[in-house]
Amino acid sequence: MDMILGMLLKNAVLNDWSLNALNEDEVVNMLESDGFPMVLARHCLHVYGKQVKENDCMESCVWKLDEKRVCIHFAREILKGGKRKLESFMDEWRNKTPDEMHPTFDLMEGEVLTEKIGVETWVRAFRVSSLPSTPAERFSILFRERAKWDWKDLQPYIRF
Protein backbone atom coordinates (compact mmCIF):
# COMPACT_ATOMS: atom_id res chain seq x y z
CA MET A 1 0.00 0.00 0.00
CA ASP A 2 2.89 2.35 0.73
CA MET A 3 4.23 1.92 -2.81
CA ILE A 4 0.80 2.39 -4.39
CA LEU A 5 0.02 5.50 -2.34
CA GLY A 6 3.46 6.90 -3.14
CA MET A 7 2.95 6.29 -6.85
CA LEU A 8 -0.53 7.82 -6.73
CA LEU A 9 0.92 10.96 -5.11
CA LYS A 10 3.79 11.15 -7.64
CA ASN A 11 1.32 10.79 -10.52
CA ALA A 12 -0.87 13.50 -8.98
CA VAL A 13 2.09 15.90 -9.11
CA LEU A 14 3.15 14.84 -12.62
CA ASN A 15 -0.37 15.13 -14.01
CA ASP A 16 -1.36 18.19 -11.96
CA TRP A 17 -4.26 16.34 -10.32
CA SER A 18 -5.98 17.87 -7.33
CA LEU A 19 -5.89 15.58 -4.29
CA ASN A 20 -9.44 16.80 -3.64
CA ALA A 21 -10.79 15.67 -7.03
CA LEU A 22 -9.10 12.50 -8.28
CA ASN A 23 -10.83 10.85 -11.23
CA GLU A 24 -10.99 7.15 -10.38
CA ASP A 25 -10.58 5.96 -13.98
CA GLU A 26 -7.52 8.17 -14.57
CA VAL A 27 -5.91 7.15 -11.28
CA VAL A 28 -6.57 3.43 -11.74
CA ASN A 29 -5.39 3.47 -15.38
CA MET A 30 -2.21 5.31 -14.42
CA LEU A 31 -1.48 2.93 -11.53
CA GLU A 32 -2.18 -0.08 -13.77
CA SER A 33 0.32 1.28 -16.31
CA ASP A 34 2.82 1.49 -13.42
CA GLY A 35 2.32 -2.23 -12.82
CA PHE A 36 -0.25 -2.29 -10.01
CA PRO A 37 -3.35 -4.48 -10.31
CA MET A 38 -6.64 -2.64 -10.78
CA VAL A 39 -8.10 -4.11 -7.59
CA LEU A 40 -5.19 -2.76 -5.50
CA ALA A 41 -5.37 0.65 -7.15
CA ARG A 42 -9.07 0.90 -6.28
CA HIS A 43 -8.39 -0.43 -2.77
CA CYS A 44 -5.85 2.36 -2.26
CA LEU A 45 -8.51 4.94 -3.10
CA HIS A 46 -10.93 3.30 -0.65
CA VAL A 47 -8.35 3.17 2.15
CA TYR A 48 -6.91 6.68 1.77
CA GLY A 49 -9.78 8.56 0.19
CA LYS A 50 -13.42 9.46 0.35
CA GLN A 51 -15.75 9.33 -2.61
CA VAL A 52 -16.99 12.76 -3.66
CA LYS A 53 -20.58 13.00 -4.91
CA GLU A 54 -20.60 15.71 -7.57
CA ASN A 55 -23.70 14.54 -9.40
CA ASP A 56 -25.68 11.37 -9.95
CA CYS A 57 -24.77 11.02 -13.65
CA MET A 58 -21.01 10.71 -13.26
CA GLU A 59 -19.39 8.16 -15.51
CA SER A 60 -16.39 7.88 -13.21
CA CYS A 61 -16.20 8.32 -9.46
CA VAL A 62 -14.28 11.26 -8.06
CA TRP A 63 -12.21 10.81 -4.90
CA LYS A 64 -10.70 13.13 -2.35
CA LEU A 65 -7.69 11.91 -0.39
CA ASP A 66 -8.36 11.98 3.34
CA GLU A 67 -5.72 14.17 4.96
CA LYS A 68 -5.78 12.37 8.31
CA ARG A 69 -5.50 8.88 6.78
CA VAL A 70 -2.63 9.87 4.50
CA CYS A 71 -0.76 11.74 7.23
CA ILE A 72 -1.15 8.87 9.71
CA HIS A 73 0.07 6.42 7.07
CA PHE A 74 3.33 8.33 6.68
CA ALA A 75 3.73 8.78 10.44
CA ARG A 76 3.36 5.02 10.95
CA GLU A 77 5.95 4.34 8.25
CA ILE A 78 8.44 6.66 9.95
CA LEU A 79 7.84 5.15 13.39
CA LYS A 80 8.35 1.58 12.14
CA GLY A 81 12.01 2.33 12.73
CA GLY A 82 11.41 2.84 16.47
CA LYS A 83 11.48 5.74 18.87
CA ARG A 84 12.37 9.15 17.40
CA LYS A 85 13.09 12.61 18.70
CA LEU A 86 9.89 14.61 18.29
CA GLU A 87 11.56 17.37 16.28
CA SER A 88 13.18 15.02 13.75
CA PHE A 89 9.96 12.98 13.51
CA MET A 90 7.92 16.11 12.72
CA ASP A 91 10.47 17.29 10.13
CA GLU A 92 10.51 13.94 8.34
CA TRP A 93 6.71 13.68 8.56
CA ARG A 94 6.23 17.10 6.96
CA ASN A 95 8.69 16.16 4.21
CA LYS A 96 6.92 12.87 3.39
CA THR A 97 3.35 14.21 3.24
CA PRO A 98 2.01 16.05 0.19
CA ASP A 99 2.38 19.83 0.26
CA GLU A 100 -1.41 20.27 0.31
CA MET A 101 -1.64 18.33 3.58
CA HIS A 102 -0.71 19.61 7.00
CA PRO A 103 0.51 16.96 9.44
CA THR A 104 -0.11 18.20 12.97
CA PHE A 105 0.70 16.31 16.12
CA ASP A 106 -2.96 16.24 17.23
CA LEU A 107 -3.65 13.84 14.31
CA MET A 108 -1.49 11.31 16.17
CA GLU A 109 -3.85 11.01 19.14
CA GLY A 110 -4.17 7.32 19.95
CA GLU A 111 -1.24 6.47 17.65
CA VAL A 112 1.83 7.50 19.66
CA LEU A 113 3.20 8.07 23.12
CA THR A 114 5.64 10.79 24.02
CA GLU A 115 8.18 10.80 26.77
CA LYS A 116 10.61 13.37 28.09
CA ILE A 117 14.20 12.27 28.40
CA GLY A 118 16.16 15.21 29.75
CA VAL A 119 15.27 18.21 27.63
CA GLU A 120 14.34 16.07 24.62
CA THR A 121 10.84 14.82 23.79
CA TRP A 122 10.72 11.41 22.13
CA VAL A 123 7.82 9.82 20.26
CA ARG A 124 7.08 6.18 19.55
CA ALA A 125 4.23 4.17 18.11
CA PHE A 126 1.54 2.97 20.52
CA ARG A 127 -1.68 2.39 18.61
CA VAL A 128 -5.04 2.25 20.33
CA SER A 129 -6.12 -0.30 17.73
CA SER A 130 -3.48 -2.71 19.01
CA LEU A 131 -5.04 -2.82 22.49
CA PRO A 132 -7.61 -5.45 23.53
CA SER A 133 -11.24 -4.32 23.70
CA THR A 134 -11.88 -5.93 27.09
CA PRO A 135 -11.52 -3.14 29.70
CA ALA A 136 -9.58 -5.24 32.24
CA GLU A 137 -7.08 -6.42 29.62
CA ARG A 138 -6.77 -2.93 28.15
CA PHE A 139 -6.10 -1.30 31.53
CA SER A 140 -3.62 -4.03 32.40
CA ILE A 141 -1.58 -3.28 29.28
CA LEU A 142 -1.87 0.48 29.73
CA PHE A 143 -0.61 0.40 33.31
CA ARG A 144 2.17 -2.00 32.41
CA GLU A 145 3.17 0.57 29.83
CA ARG A 146 3.10 3.45 32.33
CA ALA A 147 2.41 3.35 36.04
CA LYS A 148 1.18 6.95 35.98
CA TRP A 149 -0.66 8.68 33.15
CA ASP A 150 -1.69 12.26 32.48
CA TRP A 151 -5.39 12.39 31.56
CA LYS A 152 -4.69 13.91 28.13
CA ASP A 153 -2.37 10.99 27.29
CA LEU A 154 -4.67 8.26 28.65
CA GLN A 155 -7.98 9.51 27.23
CA PRO A 156 -7.50 8.30 23.61
CA TYR A 157 -6.74 4.78 24.87
CA ILE A 158 -9.85 4.40 27.03
CA ARG A 159 -12.39 6.06 24.76
CA PHE A 160 -14.69 3.48 23.12
C-alpha positions as CSV (number, residue, x, y, z in Angstrom):
1,M,0.0,0.0,0.0
2,D,2.9,2.3,0.7
3,M,4.2,1.9,-2.8
4,I,0.8,2.4,-4.4
5,L,0.0,5.5,-2.3
6,G,3.5,6.9,-3.1
7,M,2.9,6.3,-6.8
8,L,-0.5,7.8,-6.7
9,L,0.9,11.0,-5.1
10,K,3.8,11.2,-7.6
11,N,1.3,10.8,-10.5
12,A,-0.9,13.5,-9.0
13,V,2.1,15.9,-9.1
14,L,3.2,14.8,-12.6
15,N,-0.4,15.1,-14.0
16,D,-1.4,18.2,-12.0
17,W,-4.3,16.3,-10.3
18,S,-6.0,17.9,-7.3
19,L,-5.9,15.6,-4.3
20,N,-9.4,16.8,-3.6
21,A,-10.8,15.7,-7.0
22,L,-9.1,12.5,-8.3
23,N,-10.8,10.9,-11.2
24,E,-11.0,7.1,-10.4
25,D,-10.6,6.0,-14.0
26,E,-7.5,8.2,-14.6
27,V,-5.9,7.1,-11.3
28,V,-6.6,3.4,-11.7
29,N,-5.4,3.5,-15.4
30,M,-2.2,5.3,-14.4
31,L,-1.5,2.9,-11.5
32,E,-2.2,-0.1,-13.8
33,S,0.3,1.3,-16.3
34,D,2.8,1.5,-13.4
35,G,2.3,-2.2,-12.8
36,F,-0.2,-2.3,-10.0
37,P,-3.3,-4.5,-10.3
38,M,-6.6,-2.6,-10.8
39,V,-8.1,-4.1,-7.6
40,L,-5.2,-2.8,-5.5
41,A,-5.4,0.7,-7.2
42,R,-9.1,0.9,-6.3
43,H,-8.4,-0.4,-2.8
44,C,-5.9,2.4,-2.3
45,L,-8.5,4.9,-3.1
46,H,-10.9,3.3,-0.7
47,V,-8.3,3.2,2.1
48,Y,-6.9,6.7,1.8
49,G,-9.8,8.6,0.2
50,K,-13.4,9.5,0.4
51,Q,-15.7,9.3,-2.6
52,V,-17.0,12.8,-3.7
53,K,-20.6,13.0,-4.9
54,E,-20.6,15.7,-7.6
55,N,-23.7,14.5,-9.4
56,D,-25.7,11.4,-10.0
57,C,-24.8,11.0,-13.6
58,M,-21.0,10.7,-13.3
59,E,-19.4,8.2,-15.5
60,S,-16.4,7.9,-13.2
61,C,-16.2,8.3,-9.5
62,V,-14.3,11.3,-8.1
63,W,-12.2,10.8,-4.9
64,K,-10.7,13.1,-2.3
65,L,-7.7,11.9,-0.4
66,D,-8.4,12.0,3.3
67,E,-5.7,14.2,5.0
68,K,-5.8,12.4,8.3
69,R,-5.5,8.9,6.8
70,V,-2.6,9.9,4.5
71,C,-0.8,11.7,7.2
72,I,-1.2,8.9,9.7
73,H,0.1,6.4,7.1
74,F,3.3,8.3,6.7
75,A,3.7,8.8,10.4
76,R,3.4,5.0,11.0
77,E,5.9,4.3,8.2
78,I,8.4,6.7,9.9
79,L,7.8,5.1,13.4
80,K,8.4,1.6,12.1
81,G,12.0,2.3,12.7
82,G,11.4,2.8,16.5
83,K,11.5,5.7,18.9
84,R,12.4,9.1,17.4
85,K,13.1,12.6,18.7
86,L,9.9,14.6,18.3
87,E,11.6,17.4,16.3
88,S,13.2,15.0,13.8
89,F,10.0,13.0,13.5
90,M,7.9,16.1,12.7
91,D,10.5,17.3,10.1
92,E,10.5,13.9,8.3
93,W,6.7,13.7,8.6
94,R,6.2,17.1,7.0
95,N,8.7,16.2,4.2
96,K,6.9,12.9,3.4
97,T,3.4,14.2,3.2
98,P,2.0,16.0,0.2
99,D,2.4,19.8,0.3
100,E,-1.4,20.3,0.3
101,M,-1.6,18.3,3.6
102,H,-0.7,19.6,7.0
103,P,0.5,17.0,9.4
104,T,-0.1,18.2,13.0
105,F,0.7,16.3,16.1
106,D,-3.0,16.2,17.2
107,L,-3.6,13.8,14.3
108,M,-1.5,11.3,16.2
109,E,-3.8,11.0,19.1
110,G,-4.2,7.3,20.0
111,E,-1.2,6.5,17.7
112,V,1.8,7.5,19.7
113,L,3.2,8.1,23.1
114,T,5.6,10.8,24.0
115,E,8.2,10.8,26.8
116,K,10.6,13.4,28.1
117,I,14.2,12.3,28.4
118,G,16.2,15.2,29.8
119,V,15.3,18.2,27.6
120,E,14.3,16.1,24.6
121,T,10.8,14.8,23.8
122,W,10.7,11.4,22.1
123,V,7.8,9.8,20.3
124,R,7.1,6.2,19.5
125,A,4.2,4.2,18.1
126,F,1.5,3.0,20.5
127,R,-1.7,2.4,18.6
128,V,-5.0,2.3,20.3
129,S,-6.1,-0.3,17.7
130,S,-3.5,-2.7,19.0
131,L,-5.0,-2.8,22.5
132,P,-7.6,-5.4,23.5
133,S,-11.2,-4.3,23.7
134,T,-11.9,-5.9,27.1
135,P,-11.5,-3.1,29.7
136,A,-9.6,-5.2,32.2
137,E,-7.1,-6.4,29.6
138,R,-6.8,-2.9,28.1
139,F,-6.1,-1.3,31.5
140,S,-3.6,-4.0,32.4
141,I,-1.6,-3.3,29.3
142,L,-1.9,0.5,29.7
143,F,-0.6,0.4,33.3
144,R,2.2,-2.0,32.4
145,E,3.2,0.6,29.8
146,R,3.1,3.4,32.3
147,A,2.4,3.4,36.0
148,K,1.2,7.0,36.0
149,W,-0.7,8.7,33.2
150,D,-1.7,12.3,32.5
151,W,-5.4,12.4,31.6
152,K,-4.7,13.9,28.1
153,D,-2.4,11.0,27.3
154,L,-4.7,8.3,28.7
155,Q,-8.0,9.5,27.2
156,P,-7.5,8.3,23.6
157,Y,-6.7,4.8,24.9
158,I,-9.9,4.4,27.0
159,R,-12.4,6.1,24.8
160,F,-14.7,3.5,23.1
